[in-house]
Amino acid sequence: MKSWQGKFVCAFLAAASACIPAFAAPTAEEAKKQEMVMNWYREVVVYGHTELASKYMANSFVEHDPNVGTDLASFTKRYGAAPKPIQAKLPKAPIQAFTKGDYVTLAWEHDDKDPKTSTPYKYITYDVVRVKDGKIQEHWDSARVGQ
């Protein structure tokens, strides 16, 4: 993704996430999907317990991050390298999580420093997950190719 595209997508998601909760609260089904995605993110992605992947992810799962691969096997290989003890909460919560229909979006704020000037700045990344029939079907994120 080109730099300007990433900035545009982040700005769009930030604006959308600010607007969506003001218009409508999530339905009970959407809230259930969001909770399931947060548990998946915590247990499988952050803490690396890919043995739990089948609890959350469809066998036909599609990964859209080129750094990970395209399917469930690639995903579990990438995230299951060194599992850590699962904690009750994420080490860092998303700044915004919202659900609309089958899609759950998690927005994350990060701190960094300019390598030349050491000036601190913040940036936002995101994960979008499609949930259908009680399982995660697809995952997209604001991957930084080559990292």
C-alpha positions in Angstrom: 0.0 0.0 0.0 1.4 3.4 -1.0 2.0 5.9 1.8 -0.8 8.3 0.7 -3.2 5.4 0.4 -2.5 4.2 3.9 -3.0 7.7 5.3 -6.3 8.1 3.4 -7.5 4.7 4.7 -6.6 5.6 8.3 -8.2 9.0 8.1 -11.4 7.4 6.5 -11.6 4.7 9.2 -11.0 7.3 12.0 -13.8 9.5 10.6 -16.1 6.5 10.1 -15.5 5.1 13.6 -16.3 8.5 15.1 -19.6 8.6 13.2 -21.0 5.1 13.4 -21.6 4.9 17.2 -23.4 8.2 17.1 -26.0 6.9 14.6 -26.8 3.5 15.8 -25.9 1.1 18.7 -24.8 -2.3 17.5 -27.4 -5.0 17.4 -27.2 -7.9 19.8 -25.8 -10.0 17.0 -23.2 -7.4 16.1 -22.2 -7.1 19.7 -21.7 -10.9 19.9 -19.6 -10.8 16.7 -17.4 -8.0 18.1 -16.9 -9.9 21.4 -15.9 -13.0 19.5 -13.4 -11.1 17.4 -11.9 -9.5 20.4 -11.5 -12.9 22.1 -9.9 -14.3 18.8 -7.6 -11.4 18.6 -6.5 -11.8 22.2 -6.1 -15.6 22.3 -4.9 -16.4 18.8 -3.3 -13.3 17.3 -1.7 -11.7 20.4 -1.0 -14.7 22.6 -0.3 -17.1 19.7 -2.7 -20.0 20.6 -3.4 -21.2 17.1 -4.7 -24.5 18.5 -7.8 -22.4 19.3 -8.1 -21.1 15.7 -10.8 -23.6 14.7 -12.9 -22.2 17.6 -13.0 -18.8 15.8 -12.0 -19.3 12.2 -13.6 -21.0 9.2 -11.7 -23.7 7.4 -12.1 -21.6 4.3 -10.6 -18.5 6.0 -9.0 -16.0 3.7 -6.1 -13.8 4.9 -5.5 -10.5 3.0 -2.2 -9.5 4.6 0.6 -10.3 2.1 3.0 -10.6 5.0 1.0 -13.6 6.5 -0.2 -15.6 3.5 -3.6 -16.3 2.1 -5.2 -19.1 4.2 -5.8 -20.6 7.6 -2.6 -22.7 7.4 -0.4 -19.6 6.6 -2.1 -17.7 9.4 -1.6 -20.3 12.0 2.1 -20.8 11.0 2.7 -17.0 11.3 0.9 -16.5 14.7 1.6 -19.8 16.3 5.4 -19.6 16.4 5.8 -18.9 20.2 2.6 -19.0 22.2 2.5 -17.1 25.5 0.2 -17.6 28.5 -3.2 -16.1 27.7 -4.1 -13.1 29.8 -7.6 -11.9 30.6 -7.1 -8.6 28.8 -5.2 -7.4 25.8 -2.0 -5.6 26.6 -3.3 -2.6 24.6 -7.0 -2.2 23.7 -8.1 -0.8 20.4 -8.9 2.9 20.4 -12.1 2.1 18.6 -14.0 -1.1 17.8 -17.2 -1.1 15.9 -19.4 -3.6 14.1 -21.7 -3.2 11.1 -23.4 -6.3 9.8 -20.8 -9.0 9.2 -17.8 -6.7 9.6 -15.9 -5.9 12.8 -13.3 -3.1 12.7 -10.6 -2.6 15.3 -8.5 0.6 15.1 -5.2 0.7 17.0 -3.1 3.8 17.9 0.7 3.4 18.0 3.5 5.7 19.1 6.7 6.1 17.1 9.6 8.4 16.5 10.9 9.9 13.3 14.2 8.2 12.7 15.9 11.4 11.5 14.6 13.9 14.0 13.4 11.7 16.9 10.2 13.7 16.8 7.4 11.5 18.4 4.2 10.9 16.5 1.2 8.7 16.6 -0.3 6.6 13.8 -3.4 4.4 13.4 -3.6 0.8 12.1 -6.7 -1.3 11.6 -8.0 -4.8 11.4 -11.2 -5.6 9.6 -12.7 -9.1 10.1 -15.8 -10.6 8.3 -17.8 -12.9 10.5 -20.5 -15.2 9.0 -22.1 -18.3 10.5 -20.3 -17.8 13.8 -16.8 -18.0 12.3 -14.2 -15.5 11.0 -14.2 -15.8 7.2 -11.8 -13.1 6.2 -9.2 -10.7 7.7 -7.7 -7.5 6.3 -5.3 -5.1 8.0 -3.2 -2.0 7.2 -0.2 -4.2 6.7 3.1 -2.6 6.0 4.5 -4.7 3.3 8.1 -5.9 3.9 7.9 -5.7 7.7 
